[in-house]
Amino acid sequence: MVYPNFSEFSTSLTLLLLFSAISFFGFGISCLITPYMVHEFERYGLPKYRVLNGYLQIAGALALLAGFYEKSFAILASAGLAILMLLGFGIRIKIRDGIMKALPALCYLVLNTIILISLLKTR
């Protein structure tokens, strides 16, 4: 049986990975099933990308967790989620949502960039 290798990561990196994974799993599910997210993606002018976005968030969350078994999964996931959040931040700015509504995407962009850099340093 294969067990996760938590000892490879610092406690803070482990907590960041878990926080990001849990967050994106929840965001992905929300994106797929809540009327609020249907409305938000219509407001962004991107309704046809809502389901894809939800699945990408869930896949990213699962890949972050898989990173405890194989680090390359977490590297790809953190890079992908950072890019997704960069795009999300850009959309919020483009539609003039204001900094308070754009701030969560920016924070998750920074979080996943920190995760990515930390993982690359532990190679």
PETA-V463125 format. One line per field, one symbol per residue. phi: phi as a letter, one per 30 degrees, with the letter a starting at -180 (. if undefined). psi: psi as a letter, one per 40 degrees, with the letter a starting at -180 (. if undefined). burial: # if it has 24 or more other ideal C-beta (glycine too) atoms within 12 Angstrom, else .. A space follows every 50 residues. Layout:
BEGIN
phi = ???
psi = ???
burial = ???
END
This chain:
BEGIN
phi = .ccdcdddcddddeddddddddeddddddeddbcdededdddddibddcd deedddddddddddddddcbeddddddddddddedddddddddedhdjdd ddeeddddddedddeeddddddd
psi = ihiigdediiddddddddddddddddddddddehdddddddddeffdeed dddddddddddddddddedhddddddddddddddddddddddddefdidd deddddddddddddddddddde.
burial = ........#...##.###.##.###.##..#.....#..##..#.....# ..##.#############..#.##########.##.###.##........ .#..##.##.######.##....
END
